[in-house]
Amino acid sequence: KLLTFEQICQGVPLFARQARLRERKHGHAAEKLKFNEALRSVMDLLASGLIAHTQGQLAKRDLHSVEEVRAAPHRLAGLTTSLRRENRCLKDFLHRNLYSHRELKRERQRIVAMIAELFAHFMERPQTLPPFYYEKTRREPARRIVCDYIAGMTDHYLVEQHAKFVGH
């Protein structure tokens, strides 16, 4: 069963606010366009908020290097308290209405298995990583490099690499 625009607005106040703004700006447009514009705006707000708040945390602590950030006693990247609440509401809605949907469960399990198998493959055979990543495994923990490499993959690339290296 598909969620309606109204159900999403009722369940995610941040989305509802952005949808109202898009309605004023694009009232004559198709609902799909207004939905996409509201969604884009929500994502932009969250990403911009993450960047701004993180920059503020770095400036407040006068940190200028990756090493200084890694040595910090707690996480510096994050959202403001109000955006964190908005994001939690969004995540809760998505978990209740999308991520836990029975039709997606099987696909999620398949993808998780592919990630685990690809991780195991690269840990056992780091030389099969692209040269840039393989060289990094000589200086940093391989598990971190492999995680970074896999985390940067698109869904399509993950499936392609899994087929290439794991093969089933």
N, C-alpha and C positions, 0 to 999 in steps of 0.2 A: 504494500500500500504506500503510495507516494505521499510525502508531506505537502501540505498546501502552503502557499505564501503566508497566509494568515497564521497557520500553526507555527511557522518559523518565527514570525514576528512576535507572537505571544510567548514563545519559549526563549527567545534571545533578545532582550531589550536593546542591546547594542546594535543588532541587525535592524530592529524596528526603527530606531532613531535614524539610521542611515537610509532605510527604505523611505521614511517620510521625507527626508531631504531630497532624495532622488525623485520622489513623486512630485514635489514642488518644481523641480528642475526639468523633469522629463515626463510630466503628467500624461502627455499624448502618446508616449512610446509604449511598445508592447511590454507585457508583464515580464517576459523573459529578460529583456534589456534592463528593466528597472531592477530585477532580481540580481542580475550580473553586476550592475553598477553598485548596488548596495553591498554585495559580497566583496567586490574589489575595494570598496571604501573601508569595510571592516578590516580586511587584510592589511590595507595601507595604514590604518590607524594603529593596529597592533604592531606592525613592523616598525613604523616610525616611532611609536612609543618605546619599543624595545631599544632602538638605536639611541634615542634621546636620553632615556633613563640610564642606559649603560655608559654613555659618554659622560653623563653627570657623575656617575659613581667613579669612573676613572679619574676625572678632573678633581673630584673631592679628595681622592686619595693620592693625587699627583703621580699616577702610574703612567709609564710611557713605553713599556716593552712587554712582549709576550711573557717573558720570564717573570717580570714583576706581577703580572696578572695571575700567572700560574701559582706563584708563591703566596698570593693573598689567602688569608685564613678562611674566607667564605666566598661564595659565588657573587660576582659583580654584575653579570649580565642578568637583566630581568626587566620587569614592568613596574610601573608605579602601583601602589596599593589599589587604587581604583581600577586601573586597567587589568590588574591581576584578578580582581573580583569579576570583572566583565568577561575576561578570558575563561575563568573557571565556570561561569554560567554557560558560556558557549560550549565548552568541553563537556560539561554535564549533559547538555541537550544533545550533543552529537553522540555521546555514549548511549544515552537512552534510546535515541531514535535512528541512529545510523550504524555506528560501529558494532552494536550488539545485534544487529539485524541478522536473522538466521541465514538469509541468502548470502550474506557477506562472510559469515563465519568460516565456511569451507575454503573460500578464496584466501582469507587471511591466514588460515592454517597452512595452506600451500605456500604462500609467500614467506611466512616465518621459517618453514622448513627449508626453502631455497636459500634464504639468508644464512641459516645455520650451516647448511652444506657448503655453501660458497666460502664462508668464514673458515670452516675446517680445512677446505682445500687450500686456501691461501696460507693458512698457518703451517700446513704440512709442506707446501711447495711455494714459498715466498718468491722464488725466482720466476713464477708465472705472473706475478704482478707486473703492471707497466713499469718500465725502467725507473722512472722518477720515484715511485712508491717503493720499489725493491731497494733502491739505494738508501732510502730513508730507514728501512728496517735494519740497516747496519749501524745506525746511530741512535735509534729510538726503539722502544718496545714494539715488536712486530704486531702484537694484538691491537695496539693503538693505531698503527698505520693501516692495518687491514680494516679496522672499524671505520676509520676516516674514509678509506677508499670506497667501501660498500655504502656508507652513509651518503656519499655524493652521487650514487647511481640513481638514474631515473628508473621507473618500473620496467620500461622496455629494455633498458640496458642490463638490468639485473637478470631478467629472463634470458637475454642473449648470452651473458657471461656464464650463467648457470648451465645453459645448454652446452656451451663451449667447453667448460672445465669439468662439470659434474656429469652431464649427459643424460639425465633421466628426468 
